[in-house]
Amino acid sequence: MTQLSTKIKLYVGSEVDFNSDVKLQDDSNGQGVYIKEWNLSIAKPTTTQLDALETEAQAKEELQTVLSTRANNYPSIQEQLDMQYWDKVNGTTNWEDAVAKVKADNPKN
């Protein structure tokens, strides 16, 4: 099950400020998160409309997980610049190899 916030962003078609545009709430009663306040000029989505976005929202969340994992596994920018310098000096491909490994270990699909 995807996050309600992801489905809302897809429904709206842009970023949403969840402090002012849309306020979500979970009453800890087993019913889950719901829209407490809707302050956008477009109509508040129905549950059916949000449920229809489940597959797209799941794909978006999975992609974000992969991208976050990649970001955490790449060498620091300073290390990458140093690799690029030494690759140019030595005719090596250490930087390309390091980036390719992170991408291969964390595919988008």
PDB file as gemmi writes it, atoms N, CA and C in Angstrom:
CRYST1    1.000    1.000    1.000  90.00  90.00  90.00 P 1                      
ATOM      1  N   MET A   1       0.848  -1.187   0.000  1.00  0.00           N  
ATOM      2  CA  MET A   1       0.000   0.000   0.000  1.00  0.00           C  
ATOM      3  C   MET A   1       0.886   1.240   0.000  1.00  0.00           C  
ATOM      4  N   THR A   2       0.586   2.137  -0.889  1.00  0.00           N  
ATOM      5  CA  THR A   2       1.378   3.355  -1.006  1.00  0.00           C  
ATOM      6  C   THR A   2       0.892   4.424  -0.040  1.00  0.00           C  
ATOM      7  N   GLN A   3       1.713   5.438   0.098  1.00  0.00           N  
ATOM      8  CA  GLN A   3       1.362   6.542   0.984  1.00  0.00           C  
ATOM      9  C   GLN A   3       0.294   7.422   0.335  1.00  0.00           C  
ATOM     10  N   LEU A   4      -0.609   7.894   1.139  1.00  0.00           N  
ATOM     11  CA  LEU A   4      -1.660   8.787   0.661  1.00  0.00           C  
ATOM     12  C   LEU A   4      -1.055  10.044   0.047  1.00  0.00           C  
ATOM     13  N   SER A   5       0.020  10.539   0.626  1.00  0.00           N  
ATOM     14  CA  SER A   5       0.650  11.757   0.108  1.00  0.00           C  
ATOM     15  C   SER A   5       1.145  11.567  -1.328  1.00  0.00           C  
ATOM     16  N   THR A   6       1.653  10.395  -1.662  1.00  0.00           N  
ATOM     17  CA  THR A   6       2.112  10.130  -3.021  1.00  0.00           C  
ATOM     18  C   THR A   6       0.945  10.168  -3.999  1.00  0.00           C  
ATOM     19  N   LYS A   7      -0.153   9.549  -3.612  1.00  0.00           N  
ATOM     20  CA  LYS A   7      -1.340   9.550  -4.480  1.00  0.00           C  
ATOM     21  C   LYS A   7      -1.880  10.963  -4.672  1.00  0.00           C  
ATOM     22  N   ILE A   8      -1.857  11.761  -3.622  1.00  0.00           N  
ATOM     23  CA  ILE A   8      -2.351  13.137  -3.717  1.00  0.00           C  
ATOM     24  C   ILE A   8      -1.478  13.941  -4.680  1.00  0.00           C  
ATOM     25  N   LYS A   9      -0.170  13.785  -4.596  1.00  0.00           N  
ATOM     26  CA  LYS A   9       0.728  14.502  -5.516  1.00  0.00           C  
ATOM     27  C   LYS A   9       0.449  14.101  -6.960  1.00  0.00           C  
ATOM     28  N   LEU A  10       0.204  12.828  -7.192  1.00  0.00           N  
ATOM     29  CA  LEU A  10      -0.122  12.376  -8.544  1.00  0.00           C  
ATOM     30  C   LEU A  10      -1.460  12.948  -9.004  1.00  0.00           C  
ATOM     31  N   TYR A  11      -2.428  12.960  -8.129  1.00  0.00           N  
ATOM     32  CA  TYR A  11      -3.752  13.504  -8.451  1.00  0.00           C  
ATOM     33  C   TYR A  11      -3.650  14.987  -8.814  1.00  0.00           C  
ATOM     34  N   VAL A  12      -2.899  15.730  -8.011  1.00  0.00           N  
ATOM     35  CA  VAL A  12      -2.755  17.171  -8.220  1.00  0.00           C  
ATOM     36  C   VAL A  12      -1.870  17.456  -9.436  1.00  0.00           C  
ATOM     37  N   GLY A  13      -0.882  16.615  -9.651  1.00  0.00           N  
ATOM     38  CA  GLY A  13       0.023  16.802 -10.784  1.00  0.00           C  
ATOM     39  C   GLY A  13       1.208  17.691 -10.497  1.00  0.00           C  
ATOM     40  N   SER A  14       1.435  17.980  -9.222  1.00  0.00           N  
ATOM     41  CA  SER A  14       2.579  18.804  -8.835  1.00  0.00           C  
ATOM     42  C   SER A  14       2.866  18.571  -7.350  1.00  0.00           C  
ATOM     43  N   GLU A  15       3.884  19.250  -6.867  1.00  0.00           N  
ATOM     44  CA  GLU A  15       4.207  19.148  -5.449  1.00  0.00           C  
ATOM     45  C   GLU A  15       3.083  19.763  -4.620  1.00  0.00           C  
ATOM     46  N   VAL A  16       2.930  19.259  -3.421  1.00  0.00           N  
ATOM     47  CA  VAL A  16       1.877  19.719  -2.520  1.00  0.00           C  
ATOM     48  C   VAL A  16       2.515  20.070  -1.190  1.00  0.00           C  
ATOM     49  N   ASP A  17       2.140  21.191  -0.626  1.00  0.00           N  
ATOM     50  CA  ASP A  17       2.603  21.579   0.697  1.00  0.00           C  
ATOM     51  C   ASP A  17       1.647  20.947   1.713  1.00  0.00           C  
ATOM     52  N   PHE A  18       2.140  19.942   2.415  1.00  0.00           N  
ATOM     53  CA  PHE A  18       1.283  19.228   3.359  1.00  0.00           C  
ATOM     54  C   PHE A  18       1.187  19.925   4.712  1.00  0.00           C  
ATOM     55  N   ASN A  19       1.686  21.151   4.781  1.00  0.00           N  
ATOM     56  CA  ASN A  19       1.482  21.982   5.968  1.00  0.00           C  
ATOM     57  C   ASN A  19       0.380  23.007   5.754  1.00  0.00           C  
ATOM     58  N   SER A  20       0.114  23.311   4.459  1.00  0.00           N  
ATOM     59  CA  SER A  20      -0.909  24.318   4.207  1.00  0.00           C  
ATOM     60  C   SER A  20      -1.907  23.903   3.115  1.00  0.00           C  
ATOM     61  N   ASP A  21      -1.434  23.334   2.012  1.00  0.00           N  
ATOM     62  CA  ASP A  21      -2.340  22.969   0.911  1.00  0.00           C  
ATOM     63  C   ASP A  21      -3.285  21.834   1.298  1.00  0.00           C  
ATOM     64  N   VAL A  22      -2.705  20.789   1.830  1.00  0.00           N  
ATOM     65  CA  VAL A  22      -3.468  19.601   2.230  1.00  0.00           C  
ATOM     66  C   VAL A  22      -2.924  19.138   3.572  1.00  0.00           C  
ATOM     67  N   LYS A  23      -3.801  18.946   4.507  1.00  0.00           N  
ATOM     68  CA  LYS A  23      -3.374  18.447   5.814  1.00  0.00           C  
ATOM     69  C   LYS A  23      -3.899  17.032   5.985  1.00  0.00           C  
ATOM     70  N   LEU A  24      -2.970  16.123   6.313  1.00  0.00           N  
ATOM     71  CA  LEU A  24      -3.314  14.727   6.533  1.00  0.00           C  
ATOM     72  C   LEU A  24      -3.322  14.454   8.026  1.00  0.00           C  
ATOM     73  N   GLN A  25      -4.071  13.434   8.412  1.00  0.00           N  
ATOM     74  CA  GLN A  25      -4.138  13.085   9.827  1.00  0.00           C  
ATOM     75  C   GLN A  25      -4.340  11.589   9.973  1.00  0.00           C  
ATOM     76  N   ASP A  26      -3.782  11.047  11.037  1.00  0.00           N  
ATOM     77  CA  ASP A  26      -3.991   9.653  11.422  1.00  0.00           C  
ATOM     78  C   ASP A  26      -4.423   9.664  12.878  1.00  0.00           C  
ATOM     79  N   ASP A  27      -5.627   9.224  13.134  1.00  0.00           N  
ATOM     80  CA  ASP A  27      -6.172   9.244  14.497  1.00  0.00           C  
ATOM     81  C   ASP A  27      -5.755   8.028  15.318  1.00  0.00           C  
ATOM     82  N   SER A  28      -4.894   7.180  14.765  1.00  0.00           N  
ATOM     83  CA  SER A  28      -4.420   5.968  15.442  1.00  0.00           C  
ATOM     84  C   SER A  28      -5.577   5.075  15.884  1.00  0.00           C  
ATOM     85  N   ASN A  29      -6.604   5.018  15.047  1.00  0.00           N  
ATOM     86  CA  ASN A  29      -7.770   4.196  15.363  1.00  0.00           C  
ATOM     87  C   ASN A  29      -7.878   2.991  14.424  1.00  0.00           C  
ATOM     88  N   GLY A  30      -6.791   2.759  13.661  1.00  0.00           N  
ATOM     89  CA  GLY A  30      -6.790   1.642  12.732  1.00  0.00           C  
ATOM     90  C   GLY A  30      -7.355   1.977  11.367  1.00  0.00           C  
ATOM     91  N   GLN A  31      -7.855   3.181  11.201  1.00  0.00           N  
ATOM     92  CA  GLN A  31      -8.432   3.596   9.920  1.00  0.00           C  
ATOM     93  C   GLN A  31      -7.393   4.164   8.958  1.00  0.00           C  
ATOM     94  N   GLY A  32      -6.211   4.475   9.469  1.00  0.00           N  
ATOM     95  CA  GLY A  32      -5.140   4.996   8.626  1.00  0.00           C  
ATOM     96  C   GLY A  32      -5.203   6.496   8.424  1.00  0.00           C  
ATOM     97  N   VAL A  33      -4.348   6.946   7.536  1.00  0.00           N  
ATOM     98  CA  VAL A  33      -4.226   8.378   7.240  1.00  0.00           C  
ATOM     99  C   VAL A  33      -5.383   8.809   6.347  1.00  0.00           C  
ATOM    100  N   TYR A  34      -5.879  10.014   6.587  1.00  0.00           N  
ATOM    101  CA  TYR A  34      -6.948  10.567   5.767  1.00  0.00           C  
ATOM    102  C   TYR A  34      -6.708  12.055   5.561  1.00  0.00           C  
ATOM    103  N   ILE A  35      -7.434  12.625   4.605  1.00  0.00           N  
ATOM    104  CA  ILE A  35      -7.340  14.056   4.322  1.00  0.00           C  
ATOM    105  C   ILE A  35      -8.204  14.793   5.342  1.00  0.00           C  
ATOM    106  N   LYS A  36      -7.550  15.551   6.195  1.00  0.00           N  
ATOM    107  CA  LYS A  36      -8.270  16.320   7.202  1.00  0.00           C  
ATOM    108  C   LYS A  36      -8.713  17.670   6.642  1.00  0.00           C  
ATOM    109  N   GLU A  37      -7.828  18.273   5.822  1.00  0.00           N  
ATOM    110  CA  GLU A  37      -8.119  19.604   5.302  1.00  0.00           C  
ATOM    111  C   GLU A  37      -7.623  19.695   3.864  1.00  0.00           C  
ATOM    112  N   TRP A  38      -8.451  20.226   2.961  1.00  0.00           N  
ATOM    113  CA  TRP A  38      -8.122  20.369   1.541  1.00  0.00           C  
ATOM    114  C   TRP A  38      -8.242  21.838   1.174  1.00  0.00           C  
ATOM    115  N   ASN A  39      -7.110  22.481   0.890  1.00  0.00           N  
ATOM    116  CA  ASN A  39      -7.094  23.916   0.609  1.00  0.00           C  
ATOM    117  C   ASN A  39      -6.602  24.223  -0.810  1.00  0.00           C  
ATOM    118  N   LEU A  40      -6.861  23.345  -1.736  1.00  0.00           N  
ATOM    119  CA  LEU A  40      -6.459  23.559  -3.125  1.00  0.00           C  
ATOM    120  C   LEU A  40      -7.667  23.957  -3.964  1.00  0.00           C  
ATOM    121  N   SER A  41      -7.407  24.606  -5.086  1.00  0.00           N  
ATOM    122  CA  SER A  41      -8.502  25.081  -5.937  1.00  0.00           C  
ATOM    123  C   SER A  41      -9.142  23.955  -6.751  1.00  0.00           C  
ATOM    124  N   ILE A  42      -8.481  22.810  -6.861  1.00  0.00           N  
ATOM    125  CA  ILE A  42      -9.089  21.682  -7.563  1.00  0.00           C  
ATOM    126  C   ILE A  42      -9.904  20.852  -6.569  1.00  0.00           C  
ATOM    127  N   ALA A  43     -10.843  20.104  -7.097  1.00  0.00           N  
ATOM    128  CA  ALA A  43     -11.738  19.322  -6.240  1.00  0.00           C  
ATOM    129  C   ALA A  43     -10.970  18.290  -5.429  1.00  0.00           C  
ATOM    130  N   LYS A  44     -11.396  18.092  -4.212  1.00  0.00           N  
ATOM    131  CA  LYS A  44     -10.817  17.062  -3.357  1.00  0.00           C  
ATOM    132  C   LYS A  44     -11.095  15.699  -4.000  1.00  0.00           C  
ATOM    133  N   PRO A  45     -10.070  14.835  -4.087  1.00  0.00           N  
ATOM    134  CA  PRO A  45     -10.268  13.540  -4.738  1.00  0.00           C  
ATOM    135  C   PRO A  45     -11.130  12.603  -3.903  1.00  0.00           C  
ATOM    136  N   THR A  46     -11.838  11.747  -4.593  1.00  0.00           N  
ATOM    137  CA  THR A  46     -12.604  10.708  -3.907  1.00  0.00           C  
ATOM    138  C   THR A  46     -11.667   9.545  -3.601  1.00  0.00           C  
ATOM    139  N   THR A  47     -12.105   8.668  -2.749  1.00  0.00           N  
ATOM    140  CA  THR A  47     -11.325   7.463  -2.453  1.00  0.00           C  
ATOM    141  C   THR A  47     -11.112   6.646  -3.716  1.00  0.00           C  
ATOM    142  N   THR A  48     -12.124   6.559  -4.553  1.00  0.00           N  
ATOM    143  CA  THR A  48     -12.018   5.821  -5.818  1.00  0.00           C  
ATOM    144  C   THR A  48     -10.947   6.421  -6.713  1.00  0.00           C  
ATOM    145  N   GLN A  49     -10.920   7.752  -6.804  1.00  0.00           N  
ATOM    146  CA  GLN A  49      -9.905   8.413  -7.625  1.00  0.00           C  
ATOM    147  C   GLN A  49      -8.500   8.138  -7.088  1.00  0.00           C  
ATOM    148  N   LEU A  50      -8.349   8.180  -5.783  1.00  0.00           N  
ATOM    149  CA  LEU A  50      -7.033   7.921  -5.181  1.00  0.00           C  
ATOM    150  C   LEU A  50      -6.639   6.455  -5.333  1.00  0.00           C  
ATOM    151  N   ASP A  51      -7.600   5.558  -5.167  1.00  0.00           N  
ATOM    152  CA  ASP A  51      -7.314   4.125  -5.331  1.00  0.00           C  
ATOM    153  C   ASP A  51      -6.854   3.811  -6.753  1.00  0.00           C  
ATOM    154  N   ALA A  52      -7.372   4.548  -7.732  1.00  0.00           N  
ATOM    155  CA  ALA A  52      -6.988   4.327  -9.129  1.00  0.00           C  
ATOM    156  C   ALA A  52      -5.528   4.695  -9.389  1.00  0.00           C  
ATOM    157  N   LEU A  53      -4.936   5.450  -8.488  1.00  0.00           N  
ATOM    158  CA  LEU A  53      -3.543   5.875  -8.634  1.00  0.00           C  
ATOM    159  C   LEU A  53      -2.560   4.936  -7.924  1.00  0.00           C  
ATOM    160  N   GLU A  54      -3.037   3.865  -7.338  1.00  0.00           N  
ATOM    161  CA  GLU A  54      -2.201   2.954  -6.542  1.00  0.00           C  
ATOM    162  C   GLU A  54      -0.998   2.432  -7.320  1.00  0.00           C  
ATOM    163  N   THR A  55      -1.209   1.909  -8.521  1.00  0.00           N  
ATOM    164  CA  THR A  55      -0.110   1.317  -9.291  1.00  0.00           C  
ATOM    165  C   THR A  55       0.941   2.365  -9.639  1.00  0.00           C  
ATOM    166  N   GLU A  56       0.496   3.526 -10.104  1.00  0.00           N  
ATOM    167  CA  GLU A  56       1.426   4.603 -10.452  1.00  0.00           C  
ATOM    168  C   GLU A  56       2.172   5.099  -9.208  1.00  0.00           C  
ATOM    169  N   ALA A  57       1.474   5.205  -8.092  1.00  0.00           N  
ATOM    170  CA  ALA A  57       2.099   5.656  -6.850  1.00  0.00           C  
ATOM    171  C   ALA A  57       3.134   4.647  -6.365  1.00  0.00           C  
ATOM    172  N   GLN A  58       2.813   3.366  -6.484  1.00  0.00           N  
ATOM    173  CA  GLN A  58       3.761   2.337  -6.072  1.00  0.00           C  
ATOM    174  C   GLN A  58       5.035   2.409  -6.910  1.00  0.00           C  
ATOM    175  N   ALA A  59       4.892   2.588  -8.212  1.00  0.00           N  
ATOM    176  CA  ALA A  59       6.051   2.704  -9.097  1.00  0.00           C  
ATOM    177  C   ALA A  59       6.890   3.925  -8.725  1.00  0.00           C  
ATOM    178  N   LYS A  60       6.225   5.026  -8.416  1.00  0.00           N  
ATOM    179  CA  LYS A  60       6.936   6.256  -8.042  1.00  0.00           C  
ATOM    180  C   LYS A  60       7.704   6.061  -6.736  1.00  0.00           C  
ATOM    181  N   GLU A  61       7.084   5.434  -5.761  1.00  0.00           N  
ATOM    182  CA  GLU A  61       7.753   5.197  -4.481  1.00  0.00           C  
ATOM    183  C   GLU A  61       8.919   4.230  -4.626  1.00  0.00           C  
ATOM    184  N   GLU A  62       8.746   3.196  -5.452  1.00  0.00           N  
ATOM    185  CA  GLU A  62       9.838   2.248  -5.678  1.00  0.00           C  
ATOM    186  C   GLU A  62      11.020   2.936  -6.352  1.00  0.00           C  
ATOM    187  N   LEU A  63      10.739   3.802  -7.330  1.00  0.00           N  
ATOM    188  CA  LEU A  63      11.806   4.547  -7.994  1.00  0.00           C  
ATOM    189  C   LEU A  63      12.523   5.450  -6.997  1.00  0.00           C  
ATOM    190  N   GLN A  64      11.774   6.120  -6.148  1.00  0.00           N  
ATOM    191  CA  GLN A  64      12.386   7.011  -5.160  1.00  0.00           C  
ATOM    192  C   GLN A  64      13.279   6.232  -4.197  1.00  0.00           C  
ATOM    193  N   THR A  65      12.877   5.024  -3.847  1.00  0.00           N  
ATOM    194  CA  THR A  65      13.702   4.177  -2.979  1.00  0.00           C  
ATOM    195  C   THR A  65      15.022   3.840  -3.653  1.00  0.00           C  
ATOM    196  N   VAL A  66      14.956   3.483  -4.941  1.00  0.00           N  
ATOM    197  CA  VAL A  66      16.174   3.163  -5.690  1.00  0.00           C  
ATOM    198  C   VAL A  66      17.079   4.389  -5.775  1.00  0.00           C  
ATOM    199  N   LEU A  67      16.511   5.545  -6.099  1.00  0.00           N  
ATOM    200  CA  LEU A  67      17.313   6.758  -6.229  1.00  0.00           C  
ATOM    201  C   LEU A  67      17.955   7.156  -4.900  1.00  0.00           C  
ATOM    202  N   SER A  68      17.243   6.974  -3.807  1.00  0.00           N  
ATOM    203  CA  SER A  68      17.805   7.276  -2.486  1.00  0.00           C  
ATOM    204  C   SER A  68      18.938   6.321  -2.140  1.00  0.00           C  
ATOM    205  N   THR A  69      18.740   5.048  -2.465  1.00  0.00           N  
ATOM    206  CA  THR A  69      19.782   4.060  -2.210  1.00  0.00           C  
ATOM    207  C   THR A  69      21.023   4.384  -3.026  1.00  0.00           C  
ATOM    208  N   ARG A  70      20.818   4.727  -4.293  1.00  0.00           N  
ATOM    209  CA  ARG A  70      21.957   5.107  -5.135  1.00  0.00           C  
ATOM    210  C   ARG A  70      22.695   6.304  -4.531  1.00  0.00           C  
ATOM    211  N   ALA A  71      21.953   7.326  -4.151  1.00  0.00           N  
ATOM    212  CA  ALA A  71      22.575   8.534  -3.597  1.00  0.00           C  
ATOM    213  C   ALA A  71      23.425   8.210  -2.376  1.00  0.00           C  
ATOM    214  N   ASN A  72      22.952   7.282  -1.556  1.00  0.00           N  
ATOM    215  CA  ASN A  72      23.700   6.901  -0.358  1.00  0.00           C  
ATOM    216  C   ASN A  72      24.924   6.048  -0.670  1.00  0.00           C  
ATOM    217  N   ASN A  73      24.931   5.396  -1.840  1.00  0.00           N  
ATOM    218  CA  ASN A  73      26.033   4.500  -2.182  1.00  0.00           C  
ATOM    219  C   ASN A  73      27.078   5.102  -3.113  1.00  0.00           C  
ATOM    220  N   TYR A  74      26.754   6.212  -3.752  1.00  0.00           N  
ATOM    221  CA  TYR A  74      27.758   6.865  -4.592  1.00  0.00           C  
ATOM    222  C   TYR A  74      28.875   7.406  -3.709  1.00  0.00           C  
ATOM    223  N   PRO A  75      30.100   7.418  -4.237  1.00  0.00           N  
ATOM    224  CA  PRO A  75      31.163   8.110  -3.500  1.00  0.00           C  
ATOM    225  C   PRO A  75      30.794   9.592  -3.374  1.00  0.00           C  
ATOM    226  N   SER A  76      31.386  10.277  -2.409  1.00  0.00           N  
ATOM    227  CA  SER A  76      31.110  11.707  -2.247  1.00  0.00           C  
ATOM    228  C   SER A  76      31.520  12.454  -3.520  1.00  0.00           C  
ATOM    229  N   ILE A  77      30.986  13.636  -3.682  1.00  0.00           N  
ATOM    230  CA  ILE A  77      31.328  14.454  -4.853  1.00  0.00           C  
ATOM    231  C   ILE A  77      32.837  14.700  -4.896  1.00  0.00           C  
ATOM    232  N   GLN A  78      33.434  14.969  -3.751  1.00  0.00           N  
ATOM    233  CA  GLN A  78      34.877  15.207  -3.706  1.00  0.00           C  
ATOM    234  C   GLN A  78      35.640  13.967  -4.189  1.00  0.00           C  
ATOM    235  N   GLU A  79      35.204  12.799  -3.731  1.00  0.00           N  
ATOM    236  CA  GLU A  79      35.852  11.566  -4.175  1.00  0.00           C  
ATOM    237  C   GLU A  79      35.657  11.346  -5.677  1.00  0.00           C  
ATOM    238  N   GLN A  80      34.466  11.642  -6.167  1.00  0.00           N  
ATOM    239  CA  GLN A  80      34.209  11.461  -7.590  1.00  0.00           C  
ATOM    240  C   GLN A  80      35.064  12.405  -8.440  1.00  0.00           C  
ATOM    241  N   LEU A  81      35.199  13.653  -7.996  1.00  0.00           N  
ATOM    242  CA  LEU A  81      36.049  14.591  -8.736  1.00  0.00           C  
ATOM    243  C   LEU A  81      37.506  14.124  -8.736  1.00  0.00           C  
ATOM    244  N   ASP A  82      37.953  13.618  -7.605  1.00  0.00           N  
ATOM    245  CA  ASP A  82      39.321  13.097  -7.528  1.00  0.00           C  
ATOM    246  C   ASP A  82      39.487  11.897  -8.454  1.00  0.00           C  
ATOM    247  N   MET A  83      38.489  11.000  -8.481  1.00  0.00           N  
ATOM    248  CA  MET A  83      38.538   9.849  -9.388  1.00  0.00           C  
ATOM    249  C   MET A  83      38.619  10.311 -10.840  1.00  0.00           C  
ATOM    250  N   GLN A  84      37.796  11.317 -11.182  1.00  0.00           N  
ATOM    251  CA  GLN A  84      37.788  11.811 -12.559  1.00  0.00           C  
ATOM    252  C   GLN A  84      39.149  12.411 -12.935  1.00  0.00           C  
ATOM    253  N   TYR A  85      39.733  13.146 -12.009  1.00  0.00           N  
ATOM    254  CA  TYR A  85      41.055  13.724 -12.275  1.00  0.00           C  
ATOM    255  C   TYR A  85      42.072  12.621 -12.543  1.00  0.00           C  
ATOM    256  N   TRP A  86      42.133  11.647 -11.637  1.00  0.00           N  
ATOM    257  CA  TRP A  86      43.131  10.595 -11.786  1.00  0.00           C  
ATOM    258  C   TRP A  86      42.827   9.689 -12.978  1.00  0.00           C  
ATOM    259  N   ASP A  87      41.561   9.521 -13.312  1.00  0.00           N  
ATOM    260  CA  ASP A  87      41.220   8.769 -14.530  1.00  0.00           C  
ATOM    261  C   ASP A  87      41.772   9.483 -15.762  1.00  0.00           C  
ATOM    262  N   LYS A  88      41.653  10.808 -15.781  1.00  0.00           N  
ATOM    263  CA  LYS A  88      42.162  11.570 -16.927  1.00  0.00           C  
ATOM    264  C   LYS A  88      43.684  11.495 -16.978  1.00  0.00           C  
ATOM    265  N   VAL A  89      44.330  11.627 -15.832  1.00  0.00           N  
ATOM    266  CA  VAL A  89      45.796  11.575 -15.782  1.00  0.00           C  
ATOM    267  C   VAL A  89      46.310  10.195 -16.176  1.00  0.00           C  
ATOM    268  N   ASN A  90      45.653   9.135 -15.655  1.00  0.00           N  
ATOM    269  CA  ASN A  90      46.156   7.764 -15.840  1.00  0.00           C  
ATOM    270  C   ASN A  90      45.484   6.995 -16.970  1.00  0.00           C  
ATOM    271  N   GLY A  91      44.479   7.594 -17.600  1.00  0.00           N  
ATOM    272  CA  GLY A  91      43.777   6.891 -18.664  1.00  0.00           C  
ATOM    273  C   GLY A  91      42.961   5.708 -18.149  1.00  0.00           C  
ATOM    274  N   THR A  92      42.454   5.819 -16.926  1.00  0.00           N  
ATOM    275  CA  THR A  92      41.668   4.738 -16.318  1.00  0.00           C  
ATOM    276  C   THR A  92      40.179   5.094 -16.337  1.00  0.00           C  
ATOM    277  N   THR A  93      39.363   4.172 -15.856  1.00  0.00           N  
ATOM    278  CA  THR A  93      37.908   4.388 -15.818  1.00  0.00           C  
ATOM    279  C   THR A  93      37.349   4.096 -14.423  1.00  0.00           C  
ATOM    280  N   ASN A  94      38.101   4.413 -13.402  1.00  0.00           N  
ATOM    281  CA  ASN A  94      37.652   4.114 -12.030  1.00  0.00           C  
ATOM    282  C   ASN A  94      36.344   4.807 -11.673  1.00  0.00           C  
ATOM    283  N   TRP A  95      36.202   6.065 -12.076  1.00  0.00           N  
ATOM    284  CA  TRP A  95      34.970   6.790 -11.765  1.00  0.00           C  
ATOM    285  C   TRP A  95      33.780   6.161 -12.488  1.00  0.00           C  
ATOM    286  N   GLU A  96      33.925   5.921 -13.792  1.00  0.00           N  
ATOM    287  CA  GLU A  96      32.834   5.296 -14.552  1.00  0.00           C  
ATOM    288  C   GLU A  96      32.477   3.939 -13.967  1.00  0.00           C  
ATOM    289  N   ASP A  97      33.482   3.170 -13.573  1.00  0.00           N  
ATOM    290  CA  ASP A  97      33.245   1.846 -13.002  1.00  0.00           C  
ATOM    291  C   ASP A  97      32.492   1.941 -11.674  1.00  0.00           C  
ATOM    292  N   ALA A  98      32.876   2.906 -10.844  1.00  0.00           N  
ATOM    293  CA  ALA A  98      32.222   3.064  -9.533  1.00  0.00           C  
ATOM    294  C   ALA A  98      30.757   3.450  -9.704  1.00  0.00           C  
ATOM    295  N   VAL A  99      30.492   4.395 -10.604  1.00  0.00           N  
ATOM    296  CA  VAL A  99      29.110   4.834 -10.844  1.00  0.00           C  
ATOM    297  C   VAL A  99      28.298   3.704 -11.465  1.00  0.00           C  
ATOM    298  N   ALA A 100      28.884   3.001 -12.429  1.00  0.00           N  
ATOM    299  CA  ALA A 100      28.187   1.887 -13.086  1.00  0.00           C  
ATOM    300  C   ALA A 100      27.842   0.789 -12.095  1.00  0.00           C  
ATOM    301  N   LYS A 101      28.720   0.534 -11.133  1.00  0.00           N  
ATOM    302  CA  LYS A 101      28.452  -0.512 -10.133  1.00  0.00           C  
ATOM    303  C   LYS A 101      27.259  -0.138  -9.262  1.00  0.00           C  
ATOM    304  N   VAL A 102      27.216   1.116  -8.818  1.00  0.00           N  
ATOM    305  CA  VAL A 102      26.077   1.560  -7.996  1.00  0.00           C  
ATOM    306  C   VAL A 102      24.776   1.425  -8.790  1.00  0.00           C  
ATOM    307  N   LYS A 103      24.807   1.831 -10.044  1.00  0.00           N  
ATOM    308  CA  LYS A 103      23.609   1.738 -10.884  1.00  0.00           C  
ATOM    309  C   LYS A 103      23.216   0.277 -11.120  1.00  0.00           C  
ATOM    310  N   ALA A 104      24.201  -0.583 -11.384  1.00  0.00           N  
ATOM    311  CA  ALA A 104      23.919  -1.997 -11.634  1.00  0.00           C  
ATOM    312  C   ALA A 104      23.394  -2.690 -10.372  1.00  0.00           C  
ATOM    313  N   ASP A 105      23.930  -2.304  -9.216  1.00  0.00           N  
ATOM    314  CA  ASP A 105      23.492  -2.907  -7.954  1.00  0.00           C  
ATOM    315  C   ASP A 105      22.106  -2.423  -7.528  1.00  0.00           C  
ATOM    316  N   ASN A 106      21.673  -1.316  -8.098  1.00  0.00           N  
ATOM    317  CA  ASN A 106      20.396  -0.697  -7.721  1.00  0.00           C  
ATOM    318  C   ASN A 106      19.634  -0.297  -8.982  1.00  0.00           C  
ATOM    319  N   PRO A 107      19.163  -1.265  -9.761  1.00  0.00           N  
ATOM    320  CA  PRO A 107      18.479  -0.942 -11.017  1.00  0.00           C  
ATOM    321  C   PRO A 107      17.140  -0.254 -10.774  1.00  0.00           C  
ATOM    322  N   LYS A 108      16.737   0.567 -11.733  1.00  0.00           N  
ATOM    323  CA  LYS A 108      15.457   1.282 -11.621  1.00  0.00           C  
ATOM    324  C   LYS A 108      14.276   0.362 -11.836  1.00  0.00           C  
ATOM    325  N   ASN A 109      14.452  -0.734 -12.517  1.00  0.00           N  
ATOM    326  CA  ASN A 109      13.317  -1.628 -12.795  1.00  0.00           C  
ATOM    327  C   ASN A 109      13.391  -2.843 -11.916  1.00  0.00           C  
TER     328      ASN A 109                                                      
END                                                                             
